[in-house]
């Protein structure tokens, strides 16, 4: 790695970082209209034929099939959708279950932190998922980063997910609680216009360039070692 960056060793337990940082919000029951959803997704600036990492920060109820179909329609037939197929709570959220049940979905072989992918580059993303480095450069999220994918966050409250876990894996001293600097990361990306925000079926949505999100988070983590001990320089 370069510039003070390196891979995490298993002792850093990046999933523990996610578990400490993640908070599931209340359940929502939106009424989804597929045509309106397509307009909402397209208005965010999804890149057709791209790789999209989908992360949901709230347990959604309702017509989740319509939500996913509208998302695929907006991305186009050559796109690939990537989604974490694990949960620290054990049971996958309804949106994850709906995605994982879709025909043709491929899964990475990691026993604890598998990913699911659907689309033309699905096999490229999920193959050879490193056992000891589940969120590193050779992981599914690391490959999406290298292929200049996008990341879509759906839910009321932004929260650290696998994209932030990749950023943490690039730092010498991984942060104890990524959520402490998440607002700063979002603010830094909002200023140069690298973040698109809106509503999808009434659900708050944030769309990032994955590389920009990961690089900005890594920069913030590296410049403030106090994060690794739970403190923060002011």
N, C-alpha and C positions, 0 to 999 in steps of 0.2 A: 504494500500500500504506500501511498505517497502523502507528503505533507502532514505527518502525524496521524494518518489514518491507518487502521488495521481492522482485521476481522475479530469478532468476539470469540472467545473460547467458551465451552459449555458452562464454565463456572459462573459466567455473567448472567445466565438464565434470562435471555431477552424476553421470554414469555412472561416471566415474573414482572418485568417492567411493564408490559402491556396490561397484565392483570391488575397491577397496582394503579394504572392510569385510567383504565376503561370503566365507564359508568353507563349502564344501559338505562335509557330514559323510559318514560311511561309508554304504554301501548297506544297506537293510533289506529283508527279504523276509517281511512279515507275512502271515498268513492272514486274509483278510477274510471275515466273515459279514455279509451285507447287513443283516439284522434287528438284529444287535448294533451295527453301525455307526450305524444310524439312532438307536438309543437313545443311543449315545455323543454323536452330534452334537446331538441334542435336549437332552441333559443339559448341554451347554455354554451354552445360552441363545441359540441362533440365533433371530433375529427373522423370522417368516414374511413372505413378500411383500416382503422388503427387498433392498437391494443388498449383496452380500458380495464383498469383495476377498479372494481366496485366494492365499496365498503359502506355498510349500513350501520349507523350509530344508534338506531332505535329499532325495537321490535315492531315491525309493521304487520298489520292485519289487513284483510280485504282482498281485492282481486289482484294478487301478486303476479299471476300469470299474465294479466294484461299489462302490468308494469314492466315485466321483463320483455314481453313481446314488443312493446312500444320502444324500449331501449334498443333492442336488436334492430328494429326497423329504422331507427334513427342512425345507428352505426353503419348499417349496410351489410350485405352478405359476406364481404371479405374481412370484416372486423373480427376480433377475438376478445371475448370477455373473460376476465380472470377474477376469482372471488375466493377468499379464505373459506375453507371447508372445515373449520374447527371453531370451538368456543370454549373459553375457560369455565363456562357454566355447565359444560357437558352436552346439553341438548342444543342443537343448532337452532338459531332464530328462524321464524317462518320464511323470511325472504331467502335465507341460505338453503333451507330445505327445498323451496320451490325451484331454485336454480339448480341444485344438485340432482333433482329428479328429471331435468330436461333431457330429452334424447340426445345422445352424442357427446354428453359431457365427459371429459377425461379428468382423471385425478392423479395428483402426484402421490408417490408411494411413501411419503413420510408418515411414520406411525402416530405422531403426535400433532403435527402442524401441517396437514395436507391442504393443498389448494385444488380448486376445481376450475377448469377452463373449457370454453366452448368457442369454436371458430377455427379458421384456417391455420393458425399458429399455436393451437392448443397443445399439441404434442411437444412442440419445441419448448413451451413454457414449463410443462410439468415433468418432463423427463429428468431422470438422474437428480432428484431433489436431495441435496446433501443432508445426511442425518445429523451431523454435528454443527451445521451452519444453516439453520432452517430459514433465515431471513437475510442471508448474505448475497453476494453478487451472482452466485450460481443457483440461487433459489428462484422459484417462479417470479417473485416480486423483483428480484435483482435482474432477471432477464427482461421483464417488462420495463424496468428503468433503462437498461441498455438499449432497448429498441424504441426509446422515446415515446412511451405510452402516456396515457392520461390517467388520472385517478378521480373518481367521482365519490364524494361523500354524501350520503343521504341521511337525514335525521335532524332532530331539534338542536342537539349540542354537538359541536365538533369534538372529537376525541382521538387520542393516539390509536393508530392501527398498524397494519403491516408496513405501510409506506414509511411511517415514522420509525418503526422497528428496524427497517433497512438503514435509515439514517443513523440510528443509535449504534448499529453494528459497525459503522464506519469510523467511530470515534474511539480514541484511546481510553477514555473514561466514560462509559455509557451513563446517561442520566438515570437517576433513581426514579424520578416521576416526570415523564415527558409532558404531562398535562400542564405543568407549571409554566412552560414556555410556548405552549401551543398557540395562545393568542398572539404572542410576538411573532411567531412564524407566519401566521395568517396575515398579520399586519404588514410584514415585510414583503409578502407576495402581492398584497392588494395594491400597494403603492405603484409598482411598475406595470400593473394590469395583467399579472400572471395568474389571477384568480377570477373565475366567473361565478357569480352567485345568483340564485333565483329560487323559484318554487317549482316542484314537479308534483302535480296532483295535490298541491297544498303542502307538500313536504319540503322543508328547507334543503337546498342542495348546493354543494360547492364543487366546482370542477377545477382541477389543477393540472398543469403539466407535471408529470411525475418526477422528471429529473429536476425541475426547478424546486419542487417541494422538498425532495430528498436533499438536494445540495444546500438549500437554505437552512434546513433543520440541522444538517451536519455542521455547517458553519457556526451556527449558534451554539450547538453542543460543544464544539471544539474550543471556542473562544471563552467559554465560562466553565472551567473545571469544577467550580463549586457545585454545579448541578449534580455531579457524581456523588456528592456527600449529602445531598438534599438541601443544601444552602443555595444562595444566589447572591452574586455581587450586585451592588446598587451604585 
